[in-house]
Amino acid sequence: MTLSVMANECFFKFKFQCDGRQEKLTESGLNRIENIIRCSKIYLDSIDKPLENSLRENRDFTIKNTVKVVCRRIHLPLRYRDISNELSKLKNLL
């Protein structure tokens, strides 16, 4: 399954209620999408799979969003920090 995102809508509309925001809608490519996938796995919000599938089918896949920060380590609840640390360790082993 790949994503079908409206061209002029924020990708995070479902999560952050982006409608009516004053922030500029920007296009995000590979690096940003990979970070969103990483954060999705930490937050367990299930958007990682469709994003991964879309990137697998098209490495030039982009999304539009108004969200500047998806996750920073300092914003993560304590229970997610351990998961983040473990994922980082595993990534370094690969």
C-alpha positions in Angstrom: 0.0 0.0 0.0 1.3 3.4 -0.9 0.1 6.8 0.2 -2.2 9.0 -1.7 -1.7 12.5 -0.3 -3.5 15.5 -1.6 -1.1 17.9 -3.4 -2.1 20.9 -1.3 -2.7 19.4 2.1 -0.3 18.8 5.0 0.7 15.2 5.3 0.3 15.4 9.1 -3.3 16.7 8.9 -4.6 13.5 10.6 -2.2 14.0 13.6 -1.7 17.7 14.1 -4.9 19.3 12.7 -2.9 21.4 10.2 -5.9 22.9 8.5 -5.9 26.7 8.8 -2.3 27.0 10.0 -0.4 30.0 8.9 2.9 28.1 8.3 4.0 27.6 4.7 3.4 24.2 3.2 6.8 22.8 2.3 7.8 19.8 0.3 9.9 17.1 2.1 12.0 14.5 0.3 14.0 11.4 1.2 16.0 12.6 4.3 12.9 14.1 6.0 10.7 11.1 5.1 13.3 8.7 6.5 13.3 10.8 9.8 9.5 10.7 9.9 9.7 6.9 9.4 12.2 6.6 12.3 9.9 8.8 14.5 6.8 6.8 13.6 8.4 3.6 14.8 9.1 5.3 18.1 5.6 6.8 18.4 4.0 3.6 17.1 1.6 5.7 15.0 1.7 3.3 12.0 2.6 5.8 9.3 6.0 4.2 8.8 4.8 1.3 6.7 2.9 3.3 4.0 5.8 5.8 3.8 8.4 3.0 3.5 6.3 1.4 0.7 5.9 4.7 -1.1 9.7 5.2 -1.0 10.4 1.6 -2.1 8.3 2.2 -5.2 9.6 5.7 -5.9 12.8 7.1 -4.3 11.7 10.6 -5.5 8.5 10.4 -3.5 7.8 13.6 -1.5 5.2 14.8 0.9 4.0 18.3 1.8 3.7 19.5 5.4 3.6 22.4 7.7 5.2 20.6 10.6 8.8 21.7 11.4 9.7 19.1 14.0 8.3 15.6 14.0 10.3 14.4 17.0 13.3 15.4 18.9 14.8 13.2 21.6 14.1 15.8 24.3 10.3 15.8 23.4 9.9 12.1 23.7 8.3 10.7 26.8 10.8 8.7 28.9 9.3 5.3 27.9 10.1 6.0 24.3 13.6 7.1 24.9 14.7 3.6 25.7 13.2 2.4 22.4 14.9 5.2 20.6 18.3 4.3 22.1 17.8 0.6 21.2 16.9 1.4 17.6 20.0 3.6 17.4 22.2 0.9 18.7 20.7 -1.6 16.2 21.1 0.8 13.3 24.8 1.2 14.2 25.3 -2.6 14.1 23.9 -2.9 10.6 
